[in-house]
Amino acid sequence: MKNPIQKIGIVTALFCMALFLFLTGCDKESPTGPVIPTGPVIYTVDGSWSGNTSQSENVSFTVASSKVTIFKIKIITVGFTQETETHPSNCMITSNSFSLSVPTTPTLTITGKFTSNTSATGTFTLGSTSGTWTASRLSPTQKLVHSKI
């Protein structure tokens, strides 16, 4: 049998361990789950992009420093085909989106939204003709030629 001093030592050690575990496990300031980002995800989209419209025509554009610097699209309307290449001077990408208006007759309006670092979707309107487009970012080894679509 253990003497009373040994019993007090064991009880004291157990009490101290229990107190330590209680105090370190009850920190109200520590997170209780995974940290979830609260802001929107901003994609890295600089590079060359290529895809198709809802009319099965080509669309291509280039992004540099978070600005659309070249946009080319071919649109089929009643009576004619409009092939437009524009070099917007200040088409900033904000919150993964952009829009531009091209002074053609009638005016061509283009919108775009990046859905990932490698995918984008958008719309176009030329007079009474409208449609959608999708594009993928080309790999760095692929070159986009902004000539005839």
N, C-alpha and C positions, 0 to 999 in steps of 0.2 A: 504494500500500500504506500501511496505517496504521502509525504509529509505536507502539512498545511502551507508551508512557504512555496513548495513546488506547485500546489494547486492554485495559489494566488497568482504565481507567475504565468501559468498556462492560461488562466482566465483573463489576466491582463493582456497577454499577447493576442488572444482571440478577440477581445474587445477592441484593441487597437487596429487589428486587421479589418474587422467589420466596419469600424468608424472610417478608416481610410477608403475602403471600397464604397461606402455610402457617399462620402463627400466627393470623391472623384467621379462618381457616376451620376451625380445629380446637378451638374452644371447647367443651369437654365439658358445660358448664352450660346451653347454649342448647337450646331444644326442637328435636326433630327432625321434628315434624309438627304438625298442627293441635291446638290446645288443646281438649280435650273436657271439658265440665263433668262433675263427679263426683257431684253431688247430684241429687235428684229435681227435676223441673220443677214449680213451684207456679203454678197458673193463677190469673188474675184473674177472679173469678166473680161479683162484686157485680152485682146487677141483677135483672130479672124473667125468669122461665123458664117455658116452656110446652111441652107435648108430649102423648104418648098412652101408655096402658098396653098390655100385651099383650092386653087384653080390648077394645081399641079405645075406651077411655074416656079422658077428659081428666085430665091432671095439670098442676098449676101450683105454682110456689113463688117466693119472693122471698129474695134474699141481700143482706144489708147488713153491712158491716164483718166479712166472713168468717164470718157466722152465718146459718143458715136462720131467717128470722123468721116466715114464713108458709108452710105446705105444705097443699095441697088435692088430694084424690084421690077418684075414684069407683071403687068396686070392686063387681063383681057376684058374689054368692055364692049358694049353694043356698038358695032361698027368699026372698032379699031383696037389695036394693042398698044398699050402705053408702057414703054421701057424707060425707067428713070434711074439715073445715078445722081445722087446729091452728096455734097461735101459740106455738111452743116458746120458752122463756125463755133457754135456754143450749145451743143446738144448734150447736156450733163445727164449722167445717170444718177438718180436720186431714189433711195429706198428700193434699189433693184429695178427701177422703171425709167423709161424715157418716152418722149413723144416729140414728133417734129412735123412741121407743116411745110410742104414743098410748093413754091409758087408756080404751079403748072395751071393749065386751063383744061378742066376744072382743077381746083386745089386738091393736092394729094396729102392726106393726113395719115401718119403712121404712129402707132403706139407699140411699145415693147415692154416685156417683163421677163427678167431673168429668174427662172425657177430653181436653178442650181448653178454651180460653177461651170457647167457644160451644156445647159439647156435654156432656151429662151422661147417665148411665144409672143404673139402680138396680133394686131389688127391693122387693116388698111382700108381707107375709103377714098375713092376717086369718083366724084360726082355721085351718081346713083349706084355705083358698083362698090361693094364692100366684101371683105373676106378676112381670113385669118392666115397666119404664117407660123411656122415652127422652124427653129434653127438649132444647130449644135456647134459648139466651139471646136475648131480644128486643132489638131495636135500641133505643137511647135514646129514639127518637121514638115507639116502640110502648108502649102502656100495658097493664098486666095488671090486669084487674078481678077482684078476689077476691070474687065473688059466686057465684051459682049456676053450676055447671059445665055 
